[in-house]
Every structure is written in C-alpha cells, then in structure tokens.
Amino acid sequence: MAYVKLKKAAGDFDILSSENVGSVKLLTSGTKIGKIEVNFIGDLTNEVEISPKDWAEATASTHFVQADVTALNKAIGLIGGGSGMIDADLTKTVGEVSYGADA
C-alpha cells in the first residue's frame, strides 16, 4: 500500500492511504467549510475529513483552499500504487462525481 504524509506541527504527521481514493474535495458550505473530504471507493463508510490546524468556521484565513485539494490529488496520483493518474479528455468540465448511495 502507498500512503501520503499529512504534515502536522512539531514534525508530527498523519498518513492517508492513497489506495481506492474516489474523490477529494474542498467543503465549501455548512459547519465544515474549509476542510477537505476524502472518499474511498468500495466502502461507503470510509470517509476522511482533514482539518487545518487552528481551523475556525467563521475565519476564512484558517481554511484550506482549492490549491490544497489540487496538491493532495497530485500527491495521491504520484504515490498511488506507483501507477499515477491519466487525464480523461472529456468534452465538458466535471461539476461533481457521486458514488454509491450519493449517486
């Protein structure tokens, strides 16, 4: 298995599996705004929420931004099983992808 290292304070870190990732998205509304949600294919109950250090719902400067999602996607693609990712040249830009019960 391959993992992405999520850096924390004082040299600590958490790890995130890069296997079977279905989606990585920035939460943009509600009480989780500014956090990142990672969903895994094949296990509808396996959802990971990543919160920035010192996150505050009403303080945008404490929130993750779309560039953080892009960086996480890139890291997952580079390490994910050693196979990386290939672009799909679709005729339209994707708005959202839903899995399982969400579809």
N, C-alpha and C positions, 0 to 999 in steps of 0.2 A: 504494500500500500504506500501511497505517496501522501505527504502532508504539507500544508502551508503553515509557516510560523507566523503567528499574530503577536507582534511585539507589545509588551506591556512596560510599566515603569520599572526602573532599577534592574534592567537586564532580564526580567522575567518574560515569559511568553506562554501563550496557549497554542494548541495545534488544532488545525481544521483539516479533516480528511478532504482530499481532492478527488476522491472516487465517487462516482454516481451523482455528481452535482447536477441538479436540474435547472436551478435558477439562482441568481444572486441579484438582489435588488435593494435600492435605497427606499426606505419607508418615508413617504412624503406627507403623511397626514396622521391625525389621531395622536394618541399618547405615546407613540413610539417614533415620532418624526425624527429624522436624522440618524436613525440606526440602520444597520444592514441586516437583511434577512437572507439566509441561505437555505434552500430547499433541496432535498435529496430525492432522486428517482427511486421508486421501489419501496419506499417506506414513508407513508403519508404523515406519520407521527414524528418523523425525524426532520425537525426544522431548527435551525440555529439562528439566534439573534446576537449580533455583535454590537456592543455599545461603546461609544467613545469614552475615554477617561473624563471624569467630571461632567458628564452629559447633563444637560438641563433642558427640559421640554421647551421652555419659552425663550431659550437663548441660542439663537442660530449659530453663533460662533463656536458652540460646543458640539455641533452636529457633524456627522460625516457628510460628504458631498459626492456627486456622481463620479468625480475623478477617483475617489476611493473605491467605488464599485468596479470601475474600469481596471484599477491596479490589482484588485483581488481577482477579478476574472483572468487577467493576464497571468498572475502567479499560478492560479489553478490550471490554466492551459499549458503552461510551461512544465509543471511538475506532474500533472495528472496522468499517471500510468506511463509516462515517458512518451506519450503519443501526441501531445499538444492538441491544437484545435485547427480546424479548417473553416474558412469563411464560406457561408452559403450566399451566393449571389441572388438574392430574392429581388423581385421587381418592386417591392414596397418595403419601407422600414417597418420592423416589427413593433407593435404597440405593447403587447403583453403576451406571455406564454402561461397557460394554466395546466396543471397536472391533476390527474385523478379526480377526486371529489370536487375540486375547484373548476373543472372544465365544464 
